[in-house]
Amino acid sequence: MPTPRRPSTEAEAAALASGIRLRIIRLTSFEAMTNKELAERLGRDPATTLHHVRRLVETGFLTPLEERRGARGAKEIPYRSTGLSWQLDNGVAVASVGQAMLEAYLAEMGEVDAADVDSSRLVFQVAPAEVAEFKDRLTRLLEEFRERPAEAGAERTAIYVSIYPSR
């Protein structure tokens, strides 16, 4: 059975309703990154990125790690994802969070070679109970892989799943 997800708070849902913030969460999932590193990776201004980082820290999606000194002796704070986003059900905020997820996905897809993408599409017609079963089984599979320990040197793999009515 999948781990039950708790409803997101209004502040959490608002924080997740940003493609940039979702990308920051993904980038810091397996390695801590400083604001400067995040800004460079995202092609954004460090001040703008810091605004997003602070919002994610305030809402519990990122945690600051121990301060360190950079190459030129400047103070740097690395940030790491807490994994909170996976534990939430965004309920009524699903439209704005879903739009942000799509925005983040499209930005990330723009950074990879199309030959490296394995895409599939499927339309099926089953009873609502079977759609619920499909979602449950898919969630359990995703949860199983999320819980596996990260292997040093292993390649990160991302997945975007969207289930929608086919009209």
FENURSUL-V776040 format. One record per residue. N is the residue number from 1. RES is the residue in one small letter. SS is DSSP state (hx for helix, st for strand, lp for the rest). PHI is phi as a letter, one per 20 degrees, with the letter a starting at -180 (* if undefined). Layout:
BEGIN
n->N res->RES ss->SS phi->PHI
n->N res->RES ss->SS phi->PHI
END
This chain:
BEGIN
n->1 res->m ss->lp phi->*
n->2 res->p ss->lp phi->f
n->3 res->t ss->lp phi->f
n->4 res->p ss->lp phi->f
n->5 res->r ss->lp phi->d
n->6 res->r ss->st phi->e
n->7 res->p ss->st phi->f
n->8 res->s ss->lp phi->f
n->9 res->t ss->lp phi->f
n->10 res->e ss->hx phi->g
n->11 res->a ss->hx phi->f
n->12 res->e ss->hx phi->f
n->13 res->a ss->hx phi->f
n->14 res->a ss->hx phi->f
n->15 res->a ss->hx phi->f
n->16 res->l ss->hx phi->f
n->17 res->a ss->lp phi->e
n->18 res->s ss->lp phi->b
n->19 res->g ss->hx phi->g
n->20 res->i ss->hx phi->f
n->21 res->r ss->hx phi->f
n->22 res->l ss->hx phi->f
n->23 res->r ss->hx phi->f
n->24 res->i ss->hx phi->f
n->25 res->i ss->hx phi->g
n->26 res->r ss->hx phi->f
n->27 res->l ss->hx phi->f
n->28 res->t ss->lp phi->e
n->29 res->s ss->lp phi->f
n->30 res->f ss->lp phi->d
n->31 res->e ss->lp phi->b
n->32 res->a ss->lp phi->f
n->33 res->m ss->st phi->c
n->34 res->t ss->st phi->e
n->35 res->n ss->hx phi->g
n->36 res->k ss->hx phi->f
n->37 res->e ss->hx phi->f
n->38 res->l ss->hx phi->f
n->39 res->a ss->hx phi->g
n->40 res->e ss->hx phi->f
n->41 res->r ss->hx phi->f
n->42 res->l ss->hx phi->e
n->43 res->g ss->lp phi->m
n->44 res->r ss->lp phi->c
n->45 res->d ss->lp phi->f
n->46 res->p ss->hx phi->g
n->47 res->a ss->hx phi->f
n->48 res->t ss->hx phi->f
n->49 res->t ss->hx phi->f
n->50 res->l ss->hx phi->f
n->51 res->h ss->hx phi->g
n->52 res->h ss->hx phi->f
n->53 res->v ss->hx phi->f
n->54 res->r ss->hx phi->f
n->55 res->r ss->hx phi->f
n->56 res->l ss->hx phi->f
n->57 res->v ss->hx phi->f
n->58 res->e ss->hx phi->g
n->59 res->t ss->lp phi->e
n->60 res->g ss->lp phi->n
n->61 res->f ss->lp phi->e
n->62 res->l ss->st phi->c
n->63 res->t ss->st phi->c
n->64 res->p ss->st phi->f
n->65 res->l ss->st phi->e
n->66 res->e ss->st phi->f
n->67 res->e ss->st phi->g
n->68 res->r ss->st phi->c
n->69 res->r ss->st phi->d
n->70 res->g ss->lp phi->e
n->71 res->a ss->lp phi->g
n->72 res->r ss->lp phi->d
n->73 res->g ss->lp phi->n
n->74 res->a ss->lp phi->f
n->75 res->k ss->st phi->f
n->76 res->e ss->st phi->c
n->77 res->i ss->st phi->d
n->78 res->p ss->st phi->e
n->79 res->y ss->st phi->c
n->80 res->r ss->st phi->c
n->81 res->s ss->st phi->f
n->82 res->t ss->lp phi->e
n->83 res->g ss->lp phi->n
n->84 res->l ss->hx phi->g
n->85 res->s ss->hx phi->g
n->86 res->w ss->hx phi->f
n->87 res->q ss->hx phi->e
n->88 res->l ss->st phi->d
n->89 res->d ss->st phi->d
n->90 res->n ss->lp phi->e
n->91 res->g ss->hx phi->l
n->92 res->v ss->hx phi->f
n->93 res->a ss->hx phi->e
n->94 res->v ss->hx phi->g
n->95 res->a ss->hx phi->f
n->96 res->s ss->hx phi->f
n->97 res->v ss->hx phi->f
n->98 res->g ss->hx phi->f
n->99 res->q ss->hx phi->f
n->100 res->a ss->hx phi->f
n->101 res->m ss->hx phi->f
n->102 res->l ss->hx phi->f
n->103 res->e ss->hx phi->g
n->104 res->a ss->hx phi->f
n->105 res->y ss->hx phi->g
n->106 res->l ss->hx phi->f
n->107 res->a ss->hx phi->f
n->108 res->e ss->hx phi->f
n->109 res->m ss->hx phi->f
n->110 res->g ss->lp phi->f
n->111 res->e ss->lp phi->e
n->112 res->v ss->lp phi->d
n->113 res->d ss->lp phi->f
n->114 res->a ss->hx phi->g
n->115 res->a ss->hx phi->f
n->116 res->d ss->hx phi->e
n->117 res->v ss->lp phi->d
n->118 res->d ss->lp phi->d
n->119 res->s ss->lp phi->d
n->120 res->s ss->lp phi->c
n->121 res->r ss->lp phi->c
n->122 res->l ss->lp phi->b
n->123 res->v ss->lp phi->c
n->124 res->f ss->lp phi->c
n->125 res->q ss->lp phi->c
n->126 res->v ss->lp phi->b
n->127 res->a ss->lp phi->f
n->128 res->p ss->hx phi->g
n->129 res->a ss->hx phi->f
n->130 res->e ss->hx phi->f
n->131 res->v ss->hx phi->f
n->132 res->a ss->hx phi->f
n->133 res->e ss->hx phi->f
n->134 res->f ss->hx phi->g
n->135 res->k ss->hx phi->f
n->136 res->d ss->hx phi->f
n->137 res->r ss->hx phi->f
n->138 res->l ss->hx phi->f
n->139 res->t ss->hx phi->f
n->140 res->r ss->hx phi->f
n->141 res->l ss->hx phi->f
n->142 res->l ss->hx phi->f
n->143 res->e ss->hx phi->f
n->144 res->e ss->hx phi->g
n->145 res->f ss->hx phi->f
n->146 res->r ss->hx phi->f
n->147 res->e ss->hx phi->f
n->148 res->r ss->lp phi->f
n->149 res->p ss->lp phi->f
n->150 res->a ss->lp phi->f
n->151 res->e ss->lp phi->e
n->152 res->a ss->lp phi->g
n->153 res->g ss->lp phi->m
n->154 res->a ss->lp phi->f
n->155 res->e ss->lp phi->f
n->156 res->r ss->lp phi->f
n->157 res->t ss->lp phi->c
n->158 res->a ss->lp phi->d
n->159 res->i ss->lp phi->c
n->160 res->y ss->lp phi->c
n->161 res->v ss->lp phi->d
n->162 res->s ss->lp phi->c
n->163 res->i ss->lp phi->d
n->164 res->y ss->lp phi->b
n->165 res->p ss->lp phi->f
n->166 res->s ss->lp phi->e
n->167 res->r ss->lp phi->e
END
